[in-house]
Amino acid sequence: MEPDFPFRTNPQLQALLPRLDLIHDCWDLLAGRKEHYLPRGEREPETAYRRRLEAALPSGFFRDALRTFAGMLASSHWRELPASLQAVISDVDGRGTDLGVFLERADLLVLRDGAALVGVLPPEHLWPSEGDRQQALRRGDRLSLPRLVLLERRDVLNWHHSSPQSLPDAVRYRLPNPRGQQSTTQELERPEHPWLYGSVALDGDGMALETSELVADPQAPSGWQFRRTALQHYRGISQLPLIWYASDGAAFGEGDLPHLGLAHQYLNHFRCQSDYQELLYRTALPVGVRTGVIGPMSSGTSEPVVLGPNSVIDLPEGASFQFVEIQARSLAEHRAWLESLDQGMRRDALIPSGAQGAPRTAMEISLAASQAYALLQSQAIQKASMFSSLLQHWCAITGEPLPEKAGLQVSVSPLTPPVQPLPQVSEWIELFDKGVIGRDELRQQLAAVMATVSSSTAQ
């Protein structure tokens, strides 16, 4: 039973959750959810249904397509990081995550969910003086420095704006509870809830950071009770150190799901593939048919017919036995539909280099490449802007000056179709003999071929 929250979930998130769950299912290869997308048929035996579920194997196309996009955005490098961030570049979140890996995870979440929340948590250990803090840093105290945090879109539960055009001044979120993950695999006296809850809010003096947990309570209707575990106040912070990293630059809490259509195609492909495998299973072997048999052999109490290389079957006069193959004309239709879905997914994923199936013209490939390049360029701009804001929040918390050239440069290579080979000398002469080109055109093309050959030889 779900706990009774002392706060309400944002209506925008509530409306988006079904679509986010669908995308997450596709990302997780429908793990534990195949029954939801392949329901049991009417009068279908339970054993046959379980066998059909086990045989249905989702592909990794959806996840691989998003990883390909994120890999293209990973060609980036940062310049002049603050000294404190450079010192912990291999542990930016306090859990041993490298800065490059952290940014790639953020890209994946944005490409999958349309947005993610990137934040800078102030130091957990506060010291009475700067000298004490520097001494703690020399001892390697990681919690005396800020930490980066990355939250999935559905984990940002609610937010508040003082005005429609302003940034949020309060945000509630949840984090996975490491002890809760442990309690799902081990028998514990006191069960742990799988989530921890936090909130950040601005007040007149700065920012308050509160963390809470859910503890088992038999007296509560849901069996869980909220309990505050920590409350810290940080003075001098006038803006929440949180950045809404969206694929389309949307406002906080908003943003479209860029690959929702691809997820629907992925599910259609999964269902059609399952139906195709079921048809193959049912029609793979021919069926033995006996004709002209009467008497005990046709009754329900007769012994089953056993066939093998060293056995024979005796039939009465006028009877016959033969194998009949099921025609299954729908197999060809399912195969064609599967190929069409596969081509559609690759086309909509905008990955021309991975396109298979029917050949496409150079113009179609070039247009798809241009569209993919434009989308990646837009995402690269959003990523660079997010990183600049991240550095500003980091320096505002540590008190360091922001380096003049600090930032992130994202390099996205243009996606171009492979160069088509030019006709050879013999092909140009053949075109001239057929009257396709004139003498002047032949001379011009032959001169161009010779120039190309001479250039490659010189190199």
Buried (B, 14 or more C-beta within 10 A) or exposed (E): EEBEBEEEBBEEBEEBEEBBEBBBBBBEBBEEBBEEBBEBEEEEEEEEBEEBEEEBEBBEBBBEBBBBBBEBBBEBEBEEBBEBBEBBEEBBBBEEBEBBBBBBBBBBBBBBBBBBBBBBBBBBEEBEEEEEBEEBBEEEBBEBBBBBBBBBBBBBBBBEBEEEEEBBBBBBBBEEBEBBEEBEEEEEEEBBBBBBBBBBBBEEEBBBBBBBBBBBBEEBEEBBBBEEEEEEBBEEBEBBBBBBBBBBBBBBBBBEBBBBEBBBBBBBBBEBBBBBBBBBEEBEEEEEEBEEBEEEBEEEEEEEEEEEEEEEEEBEEEBEBEEEEEEBEEBEEBBEBBEBBBBBBBBBBBBBEEBEEEEBEEEBBBBBBBEBBEBBEBBBEBBBBBBBBBBBBBBBBBEBEBBEEBBBEBEBEEBEBEEEEEEEEEEBBEBBEEEEBEEEEBEEBBEEBEEEEEEEEEE
